[in-house]
Amino acid sequence: MNNGIFHIPAPVNEPVLGYGPGSPERTALKKEIERLRATQLDIPLVIGGKEVRTGKTAPIRRPDAHGEVLGVYHLAGEAEARMAIEAALAAKAEWAALPWEERAAVFLRAAELISVRHRALMDASTMLCQSKTAHQAEIDAVCEVTDFLRFNPLYMEQIYAQQPENTKGEWNRSAYRPLEGFVYAVTPFNFTSIASNLPSAPAMMGNTVVWKPASNAVYSNYMLMKIYMEAGLPAGVINFLPGSGGLISNAVLSSPDFAGFHFTGSTEVFRSLWKQIASNLERYRVYPRIVGETGGKDFILIDPSADLHSTVAGVLRGAFEYQGQKCSAASRLYIPASRAKEFTEALAEEISAIPMGEITDFRNFMGAVIDETAFDTIRGYIERAKAGGHARIVAGGTCDKTRGWFVEPTLILTEDPHSESMVNEIFGPVLTAYVYDDRDMEAAYRLVDSTSPYGLTGAIMATDRQRINRALIALQNAAGNLYINDKPTGAVVGRQPFGGARASGTNDKAGSYLNLLRWVSAVAIKESFAPPSSWRYPFMTGND
Ligand code: NAD
């Protein structure tokens, strides 16, 4: 039934609950954590709406208590990837033909289910599986997930409303078809919200999707998959395929029906998959859309005019929340020489006060890093900085993997602005600071702009308006998301559309209509109401 011009309910950002002592949400969350810990899950693939168990399994461990296993998940191989492609193609025609508001309703219902009935489940599973505190899980697995699910339908409506001009006797229409084929979504471990958005955004626009979640996030991502189904997502629209990225990608990227790639993860993996797509180009029926949000080496530039206390708070939250495992996390810090002592001392004092431990203890600000590989990589950076001679550890620096993958929040002060920890993405709780000569701000801006190949997020801490303006101009290409007097993390759907350029991605701005535009292929339809009845033009009637 579509005899009406329907409008999506005006979305508002989901309120962030506090989880303070004695609050009902805290009681419910603690109960849910214990329920999940007492249960062992056997997580299947979901292909064409059916659970598939391959018998090849891997355990799901808590990063902050790696002896504790939450269950196992089944791994897909190339055969299951081909099954998922078939299921996606089989579901396509009916799903694409469904009126857009019916497709929107599925995701709006999913948002409501997460906001109310499954709030504690989404928070608890993300906490246990990805080692997030209650607050970090809440802003990700509940608030950002539901924001994407409620704002994207509005952007869909706005895109469909874009229509061309008409003149007398004709009607021009734009229809926004889904891509011809299926979309491949590959998601990272660090945000349940990204795991939700990458398959659901193309699906909302009428596409069907093969979704490969990150191995370290299968647990919370499976909860999402079940909620989509509970919300009424038809079988085959999104197919859930945990397993080896390499194996699954080989099958997916060699299919002639591959039409779009929605990726978030490391720059290295994105580049290698883009090359694989390029080498298969002749096989495909369409030029695939490629959207990738990748790594970052995000900066905070402290101007000499910065306020001490709010800057220190912004640096701590920006660098160490979720153990620095946000693509937007601050990992290089520029301190003006004229205020170096005061900032370095304040940061060292505050960082050493950060509580870290199991996320089930709500007093902790930080949990563990995601796995042993990440732990070893991060420790390597800290050890090399200690041994290098050009740097000293101002705070933290200790790593302990006895019970969980714990890395202390660490501040390295370096004399070399191009040292490896100033340039490379570490993806852990390691912040490297460099003291710059603030008598030459233009040189400082050039240094911030050119130090790393990335361009994701950055923050300018300053109170002087002229200097803020100069920094904004000088650093306009250094980040896709720039913050003034705020931490460089925590972008909110609808308010700070997210994405970076340079080596950080295609900058297609998740959380805005720009991302959704990539999942449609417009067709222009012209209808003539009074078509000419002769092929002859008036100028041909004589030759005088
Ligand atoms: P990752 O690149 O290791 O993995 C991302 C996904 O790719 C996972 O699903 C993984 O299984 C898959 N994958 C890995 N190797 C593959 C291969 N050879 N073929 C096919 N798939 C493969 O990244 P991660 O560790 O999950 O996430 C951290 C990275 O993601 C960081 O670099 C971070 O900056 C980035 N990230 C970026 C954004 C952003 O918006 N720019 C957001 C979140 C994370």
Residues whose N, C-alpha, C, O or C-beta is under 5 A from the ligand:
A	BS01	NAD	V186 T187 P188 F189 K212 P213 A214 S215 G245 G246 S249 T264 G265 S266 T267 V269 E293 T294 G295 G296 C327 S504
